[in-house]
Amino acid sequence: MTRPWLPLVLTLASCAKSAAPEATPIQAATAPAAASPPPLAPTAAPAAADASIHEASVERGAPLEGEDFIAQATALFRVAACGHSEDAPAQFDKDVVAHHCADLERAYADYRRDWVDVAEPFLAALRPKDLPAVVVYPFGGGDLTSALATFPDAAEFTTISLEPAGDVRPIDRLARERLAGELAVHRSHIERLFAKAHSRTDNLDKEAHTELPGEILFALGALVVHGAEPVSLRYFRLRADGSLEFVSQADIAAAGRNPKAQHKLFENVELRFRKSGDAGNPVQTLRHIAFNLDDDHLRADPALLAYLDREGKVAAMTKAASHLLWSSHFSLIRGWLLNHTDWMVSDSTGIPPRFAKPAGFAQETYGTFDGPAAFGLYNDGDARDFKALFASQPGRPLVFRYGYPDRDGHAHMIVTERPPSQSRQAP
């Protein structure tokens, strides 16, 4: 049977013509980009970022803060993401799980062959050897899969999008007759993620309304693709200073039967994972934060920027971001990236040349770009600048899709890099 994602490494000419706009809920109010203020002045990072503090406590054998939902994460990993090979827990219909996993394992195998095995070595050849160990991926909900292909050795990933992580506890009480339907929904959305090589906002929104947590299932699926396994799963809130407050059983009890309060507790998640097969393998960390990245929300609640400031210098990526980084309404997150990023890979929804060049970045192009695909809102000036950037450089073939195609279905990618003399230093 032909799988819909098989043409990923072939001609993409028909993709843009048939794709529907993939607007985020905040885009309706987003005007076309105008010149925005210069980047914010860098904020000095504390002597020790949260990631370092928590990793050190793990190495010393100290217990993690907050409630660890690793039992539920492990059940989801086996039953829904089809990780590991042991029998599914007894409360789940083994035939349903076996059918689901047979289909999903074929999808994993095709995706590895047609995207990961092509993109990963290509990106490895471009990636500097001394990049920061922290990766920030704005507008990156549900896409740990390509983040790991882009930065396989990163110690920490932060993805940020509108979508909440979701509550893993329903796996404990999922009705037996609901299992097949839930797994079918998630399998369909994972296959569409593979087919598009990015997360569609409408898929993420649908996942947020299923019983099982879609954002977390996407992440667990990424672990299967890359041969890793979960180690811990905890939820957290951001304090005003950017530090993390992990959710405890006392917090859950205090929220009681208040649905809104319960929902808030499960918006941000920290998933720790490592390569399967050896408990001594290094632990990597994914933090997904549900946050609206427009300027109004970042000014109203400075906790996210405070958290990001603690990360110091970072590597970054973004793709399929509805051209929001072109907009004057997203100047703060764009300014943060310009101040803190050493090396960034993106499609054309990354940082436009009119901001990158004055900030001292060089931009190198791959593939073909004749204009933006009709996703989100964009302006003609940045479209012309990107087209001119591609035209000014030698052709560098790109045989896999990294985010959106251009308006004619061509694969394209941009590397935005700070000059080495300014890179890999604390801000």
C-alpha positions as CSV (number, residue, x, y, z in Angstrom):
1,M,0.0,0.0,0.0
2,T,1.4,3.4,-0.9
3,R,2.0,5.7,2.1
4,P,1.2,9.4,1.8
5,W,4.6,10.5,3.1
6,L,6.7,8.6,0.6
7,P,7.2,11.6,-1.8
8,L,9.0,13.6,1.0
9,V,12.3,13.3,-0.8
10,L,10.9,13.7,-4.3
11,T,9.5,16.7,-6.1
12,L,7.3,18.8,-3.9
13,A,5.7,20.8,-6.7
14,S,2.1,19.9,-5.9
15,C,2.3,20.5,-2.2
16,A,1.7,24.2,-2.1
17,K,-1.0,24.2,-4.7
18,S,-3.2,21.8,-2.7
19,A,-2.4,22.8,0.9
20,A,-4.9,24.7,2.9
21,P,-3.8,27.7,5.0
22,E,-2.5,26.7,8.4
23,A,-3.3,29.7,10.5
24,T,-2.8,29.8,14.2
25,P,-5.6,31.2,16.5
26,I,-3.7,34.4,17.0
27,Q,-3.1,35.2,13.4
28,A,-6.5,36.6,12.6
29,A,-5.5,39.8,14.5
30,T,-1.9,39.9,13.2
31,A,-1.2,42.6,10.7
32,P,1.4,42.3,7.9
33,A,4.9,42.9,9.2
34,A,6.2,46.4,9.6
35,A,9.6,47.5,10.8
36,S,9.9,46.8,14.5
37,P,12.1,48.1,17.3
38,P,15.7,46.8,17.6
39,P,16.2,43.7,19.6
40,L,16.0,43.9,23.3
41,A,19.3,44.3,25.1
42,P,20.6,40.9,26.3
43,T,19.8,40.0,29.9
44,A,22.7,38.4,31.8
45,A,22.1,34.8,32.6
46,P,22.3,33.6,36.2
47,A,25.4,31.8,37.2
48,A,23.5,28.4,37.0
49,A,20.5,27.8,34.8
50,D,17.7,25.6,36.0
51,A,18.7,22.8,33.6
52,S,22.2,22.6,35.2
53,I,20.8,22.6,38.7
54,H,18.3,19.8,37.9
55,E,20.7,17.7,36.0
56,A,23.2,18.0,38.8
57,S,20.6,16.8,41.3
58,V,19.9,13.7,39.1
59,E,23.6,12.9,38.9
60,R,23.8,13.0,42.7
61,G,20.8,10.7,43.0
62,A,18.6,13.3,44.6
63,P,14.9,12.8,44.0
64,L,13.3,15.0,41.4
65,E,10.9,17.8,42.5
66,G,7.2,17.5,42.0
67,E,5.1,14.4,41.0
68,D,6.7,12.1,38.5
69,F,4.2,10.6,36.0
70,I,6.6,8.1,34.5
71,A,4.2,5.2,35.1
72,Q,1.6,6.8,32.9
73,A,4.2,8.0,30.4
74,T,5.6,4.4,30.1
75,A,2.1,3.1,29.5
76,L,1.5,5.7,26.8
77,F,4.9,4.9,25.3
78,R,4.1,1.2,25.0
79,V,0.4,1.3,24.0
80,A,0.0,4.5,22.0
81,A,3.5,5.3,20.7
82,C,4.4,1.6,20.4
83,G,7.8,1.8,22.1
84,H,9.4,-1.3,23.6
85,S,8.4,-4.8,22.6
86,E,7.0,-6.3,25.8
87,D,3.3,-7.1,26.1
88,A,0.9,-4.2,26.6
89,P,-0.4,-3.9,30.2
90,A,-3.3,-6.3,30.9
91,Q,-6.0,-3.7,31.0
92,F,-5.6,-2.9,27.3
93,D,-7.0,-5.0,24.5
94,K,-4.0,-6.7,23.1
95,D,-5.5,-7.1,19.6
96,V,-6.3,-3.4,19.4
97,V,-2.8,-2.5,20.5
98,A,-1.2,-5.0,18.1
99,H,-3.2,-3.7,15.1
100,H,-2.4,0.0,16.0
101,C,1.3,-0.8,16.5
102,A,1.6,-2.8,13.2
103,D,0.4,0.3,11.3
104,L,2.4,2.8,13.3
105,E,5.6,0.8,13.0
106,R,5.3,0.8,9.2
107,A,4.9,4.5,9.4
108,Y,7.9,4.9,11.6
109,A,10.0,2.8,9.3
110,D,8.9,4.7,6.2
111,Y,9.5,8.0,7.9
112,R,13.0,7.0,9.1
113,R,13.9,5.9,5.6
114,D,12.4,8.8,3.7
115,W,13.1,11.7,6.0
116,V,15.3,11.1,9.1
117,D,17.9,9.0,7.2
118,V,18.1,11.7,4.5
119,A,17.9,14.9,6.7
120,E,20.0,13.8,9.7
121,P,23.3,13.3,7.9
122,F,22.7,16.4,5.7
123,L,22.1,18.6,8.8
124,A,25.0,17.0,10.7
125,A,27.4,18.1,7.9
126,L,26.2,21.7,8.4
127,R,26.1,21.8,12.2
128,P,29.0,23.4,14.0
129,K,30.8,21.2,16.4
130,D,30.7,23.6,19.4
131,L,27.1,24.6,19.5
132,P,25.4,25.4,22.8
133,A,23.8,22.4,24.3
134,V,20.4,24.1,24.7
135,V,17.9,24.3,21.7
136,V,15.0,26.7,21.6
137,Y,12.2,26.0,19.1
138,P,9.5,28.7,19.0
139,F,6.2,27.7,17.3
140,G,7.4,24.1,17.6
141,G,4.6,22.2,19.3
142,G,4.6,18.5,18.7
143,D,7.8,18.4,16.7
144,L,10.5,16.8,18.9
145,T,11.0,14.4,15.9
146,S,12.7,16.9,13.6
147,A,14.3,18.7,16.6
148,L,16.2,15.5,17.4
149,A,17.1,15.0,13.7
150,T,18.5,18.6,13.7
151,F,20.2,18.5,17.1
152,P,20.6,14.9,18.1
153,D,23.1,15.5,20.9
154,A,21.5,18.6,22.5
155,A,21.1,18.3,26.3
156,E,17.9,20.3,26.4
157,F,15.1,21.3,24.1
158,T,12.5,23.9,24.8
159,T,9.5,23.9,22.4
160,I,6.9,26.7,22.7
161,S,3.4,26.8,21.1
162,L,-0.2,27.6,22.0
163,E,-1.1,24.0,22.6
164,P,-0.9,22.6,26.2
165,A,1.0,19.5,26.9
166,G,-2.1,17.7,28.3
167,D,-2.8,15.3,31.2
168,V,-1.3,11.8,31.0
169,R,-3.5,10.5,33.8
170,P,-6.5,9.5,31.6
171,I,-4.5,6.5,30.4
172,D,-5.1,5.0,33.8
173,R,-8.9,5.1,33.4
174,L,-9.5,5.0,29.6
175,A,-12.6,2.8,28.9
176,R,-11.7,-0.4,27.1
177,E,-14.1,0.4,24.3
178,R,-12.6,3.8,23.8
179,L,-9.1,2.6,23.1
180,A,-9.3,1.7,19.4
181,G,-10.9,5.1,18.6
182,E,-8.3,7.1,20.6
183,L,-5.4,5.2,19.1
184,A,-6.8,5.7,15.5
185,V,-7.0,9.5,16.0
186,H,-3.4,9.7,17.3
187,R,-2.1,7.4,14.6
188,S,-3.7,9.5,11.9
189,H,-2.2,12.7,13.3
190,I,1.3,11.2,13.7
191,E,1.1,10.0,10.1
192,R,0.1,13.5,9.0
193,L,3.0,15.0,11.0
194,F,5.3,12.6,9.1
195,A,3.7,13.5,5.7
196,K,4.1,17.2,6.2
197,A,7.4,17.2,8.1
198,H,5.9,19.7,10.5
199,S,2.9,20.0,12.9
200,R,-0.3,21.4,11.5
201,T,-2.0,23.7,13.9
202,D,-5.4,22.2,13.2
203,N,-4.0,18.7,14.1
204,L,-2.5,20.0,17.3
205,D,-5.8,21.6,18.2
206,K,-7.7,18.3,17.6
207,E,-5.1,16.4,19.7
208,A,-5.7,18.8,22.6
209,H,-9.3,17.7,22.7
210,T,-8.8,13.9,22.8
211,E,-8.7,12.0,26.1
212,L,-5.0,11.1,25.6
213,P,-2.5,14.1,25.5
214,G,-1.5,14.7,21.9
215,E,1.5,16.8,22.5
216,I,3.0,14.2,24.8
217,L,2.2,11.4,22.3
218,F,3.9,13.3,19.5
219,A,7.0,13.5,21.8
220,L,6.9,9.8,22.7
221,G,6.5,8.9,19.1
222,A,9.7,11.0,18.4
223,L,11.5,8.9,21.0
224,V,10.5,5.7,19.2
225,V,11.7,7.1,15.9
226,H,15.1,8.0,17.4
227,G,15.5,4.9,19.5
228,A,15.0,6.6,22.9
229,E,12.8,6.0,25.9
230,P,11.2,8.1,28.6
231,V,12.9,8.5,32.0
232,S,10.6,10.9,33.8
233,L,7.6,13.1,33.1
234,R,6.7,16.1,35.3
235,Y,4.6,19.2,34.9
236,F,5.7,22.7,35.9
237,R,4.7,26.3,36.1
238,L,7.0,29.3,35.4
239,R,7.7,31.6,38.3
240,A,8.0,35.3,37.5
241,D,11.9,35.0,37.6
242,G,11.8,32.2,35.0
243,S,12.5,29.4,37.5
244,L,10.5,26.2,37.4
245,E,7.9,25.2,40.0
246,F,7.0,21.5,39.5
247,V,3.5,20.3,40.1
248,S,2.9,18.2,43.1
249,Q,0.1,15.9,44.3
250,A,-0.8,18.7,46.8
251,D,-1.3,21.1,43.8
252,I,-3.6,18.6,42.1
253,A,-5.6,18.1,45.3
254,A,-5.9,21.8,45.8
255,A,-7.3,22.3,42.3
256,G,-10.0,19.9,43.3
257,R,-12.9,19.5,40.8
258,N,-12.2,22.9,39.1
259,P,-11.6,22.0,35.5
260,K,-9.9,25.3,34.6
261,A,-7.5,24.9,37.6
262,Q,-6.8,21.3,36.7
263,H,-6.1,22.2,33.1
264,K,-3.6,24.9,34.0
265,L,-1.5,22.3,36.0
266,F,-0.9,20.2,32.9
267,E,0.0,22.9,30.4
268,N,3.8,22.7,30.6
269,V,5.7,19.5,30.7
270,E,9.2,18.3,31.2
271,L,10.1,14.9,29.6
272,R,13.5,13.4,30.3
273,F,14.7,10.7,28.0
274,R,17.7,8.7,26.9
275,K,18.8,6.3,24.2
276,S,17.3,2.9,24.8
277,G,19.4,-0.1,25.8
278,D,21.7,1.3,28.5
279,A,20.6,3.0,31.7
280,G,24.0,4.8,31.6
281,N,23.2,6.7,28.4
282,P,23.1,10.5,28.9
283,V,19.7,11.9,29.9
284,Q,18.2,14.6,27.5
285,T,15.4,16.9,28.4
286,L,12.4,18.3,26.5
287,R,10.4,21.1,28.0
288,H,7.2,22.1,26.2
289,I,5.7,25.4,27.3
290,A,2.2,26.5,26.3
291,F,2.4,30.2,25.6
292,N,1.2,32.8,23.1
293,L,4.4,34.4,21.7
294,D,3.0,37.7,20.5
295,D,4.3,40.9,22.1
296,D,1.1,41.6,24.1
297,H,1.3,38.3,25.9
298,L,5.1,38.4,26.5
299,R,4.7,41.9,28.0
300,A,1.8,40.9,30.1
301,D,3.6,37.9,31.5
302,P,7.4,38.2,31.5
303,A,8.0,34.7,33.0
304,L,8.7,33.0,29.6
305,L,11.4,35.6,28.6
306,A,12.9,35.3,32.1
307,Y,13.0,31.5,31.7
308,L,14.6,31.8,28.2
309,D,17.2,34.4,29.6
310,R,18.3,31.7,32.0
311,E,19.3,29.5,29.1
312,G,22.1,31.8,28.0
313,K,23.4,31.2,24.4
314,V,21.3,28.7,22.4
315,A,21.0,26.9,19.1
316,A,17.5,27.4,17.6
317,M,15.2,26.2,14.9
318,T,11.8,27.0,13.6
319,K,9.6,26.0,10.7
320,A,6.0,26.1,9.5
321,A,5.6,29.1,11.8
322,S,3.0,30.9,9.7
323,H,5.5,33.7,9.0
324,L,5.0,35.1,12.5
325,L,8.6,36.1,12.9
326,W,8.2,38.5,10.0
327,S,5.5,40.4,12.0
328,S,5.9,43.5,14.1
329,H,3.5,41.8,16.6
330,F,6.3,39.2,17.4
331,S,9.2,41.6,17.8
332,L,10.1,40.4,21.3
333,I,10.6,36.7,20.6
334,R,12.4,37.7,17.4
335,G,14.6,40.1,19.4
336,W,15.3,37.4,21.9
337,L,16.4,35.0,19.2
338,L,18.7,37.6,17.7
339,N,20.3,38.3,21.0
340,H,20.8,34.7,22.2
341,T,21.1,32.5,19.1
342,D,24.4,31.3,17.7
343,W,23.1,29.1,15.0
344,M,19.5,28.6,13.7
345,V,18.0,26.5,11.0
346,S,14.6,27.3,9.5
347,D,12.4,27.5,6.5
348,S,11.4,30.9,5.2
349,T,9.3,31.5,8.4
350,G,12.5,32.1,10.3
351,I,14.1,35.5,10.8
352,P,14.0,37.7,7.7
353,P,17.2,39.3,6.2
354,R,16.1,42.8,7.3
355,F,16.5,41.8,10.9
356,A,19.3,39.1,10.6
357,K,21.8,41.2,8.7
358,P,21.8,44.3,10.9
359,A,22.2,42.0,13.9
360,G,25.4,40.6,12.4
361,F,24.1,37.3,11.2
362,A,25.1,35.5,7.9
363,Q,22.3,33.5,6.2
364,E,23.1,30.6,3.9
365,T,20.4,29.1,1.6
366,Y,19.5,25.6,0.5
367,G,17.0,24.4,-2.1
368,T,14.8,26.8,-4.1
369,F,12.6,29.7,-2.9
370,D,10.5,31.7,-5.4
371,G,8.1,33.2,-2.8
372,P,6.3,32.1,0.4
373,A,3.6,29.6,0.5
374,A,0.2,31.0,1.5
375,F,0.3,30.0,5.2
376,G,-0.5,32.7,7.7
377,L,0.2,36.4,7.0
378,Y,3.3,37.7,5.3
379,N,4.5,40.8,3.6
380,D,5.8,41.4,0.1
381,G,9.0,43.1,1.3
382,D,10.3,40.2,3.3
383,A,9.2,37.8,0.5
384,R,11.3,39.8,-2.0
385,D,14.3,39.9,0.4
386,F,14.2,36.1,0.9
387,K,13.9,35.6,-2.8
388,A,16.8,37.9,-3.5
389,L,18.9,36.1,-0.8
390,F,18.4,32.8,-2.5
391,A,19.1,34.3,-5.9
392,S,22.4,35.8,-4.6
393,Q,23.9,32.5,-3.5
394,P,25.1,29.4,-5.4
395,G,22.5,26.7,-5.8
396,R,22.7,24.2,-3.0
397,P,20.3,21.2,-3.5
398,L,17.9,20.2,-0.8
399,V,16.2,16.8,-1.3
400,F,14.0,16.8,1.8
401,R,11.4,19.1,3.1
402,Y,12.1,21.3,6.1
403,G,8.8,22.9,7.1
404,Y,6.8,24.7,4.5
405,P,7.6,24.4,0.8
406,D,7.8,27.7,-1.2
407,R,4.8,28.9,-3.2
408,D,5.6,26.5,-6.0
409,G,6.2,23.4,-3.8
410,H,10.0,23.6,-3.7
411,A,11.9,22.5,-0.6
412,H,14.0,25.2,0.9
413,M,16.0,25.9,4.1
414,I,18.0,28.8,5.6
415,V,20.9,28.6,8.1
416,T,21.2,31.8,10.1
417,E,24.6,32.0,11.9
418,R,26.4,34.4,14.1
419,P,30.0,34.9,13.0
420,P,32.3,32.5,14.9
421,S,34.2,35.3,16.6
422,Q,30.9,36.3,18.4
423,S,29.5,32.8,18.9
424,R,29.4,30.2,21.6
425,Q,29.9,32.8,24.4
426,A,27.7,33.7,27.3
427,P,25.6,36.8,26.6
